[in-house]
Amino acid sequence: MSRCIWALSEERIVEQISLNNDVNAKNWLFALHEALNSTEFVRLVISLWAVWRARRKAIYEGIFSSPMSTSQFIESYLNDLKDIDRP
């Protein structure tokens, strides 16, 4: 499922993820923070969180989400953040 969600994500983010081979999660995330601009990094972090959230719901609650619904959740969350950021 996560592969499908990443396939629906922005190409530049997926490209940077695939170029980063660091096995240490902290270093992996810091390297992506340096490689991506602020907007792309926020999208990456929210996408990681949404994939984790969908996985947890499937494992512990038996609620399975489609990749498209998770992708829509990511877009909706990003739009909500933009609304908060506006004066």
PAZAPA-4460 file (N, C-alpha, C; in steps of 0.05 Angstrom, whole numbers, plus 32768, in hexadecimal, padded with zeros to 4 digits):
% residues 87
    n_x    n_y    n_z   ca_x   ca_y   ca_z    c_x    c_y    c_z   seq   type   mol
   8010   7FE8   8000   8000   8000   8000   8011   8019   8000     1      M     A
   8027   8019   8010   8037   8031   8011   8044   8038   7FF6     2      S     A
   804B   8024   7FE7   8056   8029   7FCC   8042   8037   7FBA     3      R     A
   8029   8030   7FBD   8014   803D   7FAD   8011   805A   7FB6     4      C     A
   8012   805F   7FCF   8010   807A   7FD9   8027   808B   7FCF     5      I     A
   8040   8080   7FD0   8057   808F   7FC6   8055   8093   7FA8     6      W     A
   8049   8080   7F9A   8045   8084   7F7D   8032   809B   7F77     7      A     A
   8021   80A2   7F89   800F   80B8   7F86   801B   80D3   7F8F     8      L     A
   8032   80D1   7F9B   803F   80E9   7FA6   804F   80F8   7F91     9      S     A
   805B   810E   7F99   806A   811E   7F86   8084   8110   7F7E    10      E     A
   808A   8112   7F64   80A1   8103   7F59   80BC   810B   7F66    11      E     A
   80C0   8124   7F6B   80D9   812D   7F77   80DE   8121   7F93    12      R     A
   80C9   811F   7FA3   80CB   8114   7FBD   80D2   80F6   7FBB    13      I     A
   80C4   80E8   7FAA   80CA   80CB   7FA7   80E6   80C7   7F9C    14      V     A
   80EF   80D8   7F8A   810A   80D6   7F80   811F   80DA   7F96    15      E     A
   811B   80EE   7FA7   812D   80F2   7FBD   812D   80DB   7FD1    16      Q     A
   8115   80D0   7FD6   8113   80B8   7FE8   8123   80A1   7FDD    17      I     A
   8121   809C   7FC3   812E   8085   7FB7   814D   8089   7FB5    18      S     A
   8156   80A3   7FB4   8172   80A8   7FB3   8180   80A5   7FCE    19      L     A
   8170   80A7   7FE4   817B   80A6   7FFF   817D   8089   8009    20      N     A
   8195   807F   800C   8199   8063   8014   81A0   8060   8032    21      N     A
   819F   8075   8041   81A7   8073   805D   8195   8060   806D    22      D     A
   81A1   804E   807C   8191   803B   808C   8188   8046   80A7    23      V     A
   8195   805C   80B0   818E   8069   80C9   8177   807C   80C4    24      N     A
   8160   8077   80D1   8148   8087   80CB   814D   80A5   80D1    25      A     A
   815B   80AB   80E6   8160   80C7   80EC   8171   80D5   80D6    26      K     A
   8186   80C8   80CE   8197   80D3   80B9   8188   80D4   809E    27      N     A
   8177   80C0   8099   8167   80C0   8081   8154   80D8   8080    28      W     A
   8148   80DD   8096   8135   80F4   8097   8144   810F   8095    29      L     A
   815B   8111   80A3   816B   812A   80A1   8175   812F   8085    30      F     A
   817D   811A   8077   8186   811C   805C   8170   8126   8049    31      A     A
   8158   811C   804E   8141   8125   803E   813A   8142   8045    32      L     A
   813D   8149   805E   8138   8165   8066   814A   8178   8057    33      H     A
   8163   8170   8052   8175   8180   8044   8170   8180   8026    34      E     A
   8167   8169   801B   8163   8166   7FFE   8149   8173   7FF4    35      A     A
   8135   8175   8005   811B   817F   7FFC   8117   819B   8006    36      L     A
   8106   81AA   7FF8   80FF   81C5   8002   80EA   81C1   8019    37      N     A
   80E3   81D6   8026   80D1   81D5   803D   80B6   81C9   8037    38      S     A
   80AA   81D1   8021   8090   81C6   8019   8091   81A8   8013    39      T     A
   80A5   81A0   8005   80A9   8184   7FFF   80AE   8173   8018    40      E     A
   80BE   817E   802A   80C4   816F   8043   80AB   816C   8054    41      F     A
   809A   8181   8056   8081   817F   8065   8070   8169   8058    42      V     A
   806E   8169   803E   805E   8154   8030   8069   8138   8036    43      R     A
   8084   8136   8036   8090   811C   803C   8089   8113   8058    44      L     A
   808C   8124   806C   8086   811D   8088   8068   8115   808C    45      V     A
   8057   8125   8080   803A   811F   8082   8034   8104   8074    46      I     A
   8041   80FF   805E   803C   80E6   804F   8046   80CE   8060    47      S     A
   805E   80D1   806C   8068   80BC   807E   8054   80B7   8095    48      L     A
   804A   80CC   80A1   8037   80CA   80B7   801D   80BC   80AD    49      W     A
   8014   80C4   8096   7FFB   80B9   808C   7FFD   809B   8085    50      A     A
   8014   8093   807B   8019   8076   8075   801A   8067   8090    51      V     A
   8028   8072   80A3   802A   8066   80BE   800E   8063   80CA    52      W     A
   7FFE   8079   80C8   7FE3   8079   80D3   7FD1   8064   80C6    53      R     A
   7FD3   8062   80AC   7FC3   804E   809D   7FCB   8032   80A5    54      A     A
   7FE4   802E   80A8   7FEE   8013   80B1   7FE5   800C   80CD    55      R     A
   7FE6   801F   80DF   7FDD   801A   80FB   7FBF   8014   80FB    56      R     A
   7FB0   8023   80EC   7F93   801E   80EB   7F8D   8002   80E0    57      K     A
   7F9C   7FF9   80CC   7F97   7FDF   80C1   7F9F   7FC9   80D5    58      A     A
   7FB5   7FCC   80E3   7FBF   7FB8   80F5   7FAE   7FB6   810E    59      I     A
   7FA8   7FCD   811B   7F9B   7FCD   8135   7F7D   7FD1   8135    60      Y     A
   7F72   7FDC   811F   7F56   7FE1   811E   7F48   7FD1   8108    61      E     A
   7F57   7FC5   80F7   7F4C   7FB6   80E0   7F3F   7FC8   80CC    62      G     A
   7F47   7FE2   80CB   7F3C   7FF5   80B8   7F51   7FF9   80A2    63      I     A
   7F4A   7FF1   808A   7F5D   7FF2   8074   7F55   800A   8062    64      F     A
   7F69   801A   805B   7F65   8031   804A   7F72   802C   802F    65      S     A
   7F65   8036   801A   7F71   8033   8000   7F88   8047   7FFD    66      S     A
   7F9B   8042   7FEC   7FB0   8056   7FE7   7FA5   8071   7FDE    67      P     A
   7F90   8071   7FCF   7F84   808A   7FC5   7F78   809A   7FDD    68      M     A
   7F6B   808C   7FEF   7F5F   809B   8006   7F75   80A6   8018    69      S     A
   7F8B   8097   801B   7FA2   80A1   802B   7FAE   80B9   801D    70      T     A
   7FB1   80B8   8003   7FBC   80CE   7FF4   7FAA   80E7   7FF6    71      S     A
   7F90   80E2   7FF5   7F7D   80F8   7FF8   7F7E   8104   8014    72      Q     A
   7F83   80F3   8028   7F86   80FD   8044   7F9E   810F   8045    73      F     A
   7FB4   8107   8038   7FCD   8117   8038   7FC7   8133   802C    74      I     A
   7FBA   8133   8015   7FB4   814C   8007   7FA2   815E   8018    75      E     A
   7F8E   8151   8025   7F7B   8160   8036   7F8A   816C   804E    76      S     A
   7F9C   815D   805A   7FAB   8166   8071   7FBD   817E   8069    77      Y     A
   7FCA   817B   8051   7FDB   8191   8048   7FCB   81AA   8042    78      L     A
   7FB3   81A7   8037   7FA1   81BE   8032   7F99   81CB   804C    79      N     A
   7F94   81BB   8060   7F8D   81C6   807B   7FA4   81D6   8086    80      D     A
   7FBC   81CC   8082   7FD4   81DB   808C   7FD7   81F6   807D    81      L     A
   7FD1   81F6   8063   7FD3   820F   8054   7FBE   8223   805E    82      K     A
   7FA6   8219   8065   7F91   822B   806F   7F9A   8237   808A    83      D     A
   7FA7   8227   809A   7FB0   8231   80B5   7FC5   8246   80B1    84      I     A
   7FD6   8242   809D   7FED   8254   8098   7FE5   826F   808D    85      D     A
   7FCD   8271   8081   7FC4   828A   8075   7FBC   829E   808B    86      R     A
   7FC1   82B8   8086   7FBA   82CC   809B   7F9C   82D1   809C    87      P     A
***
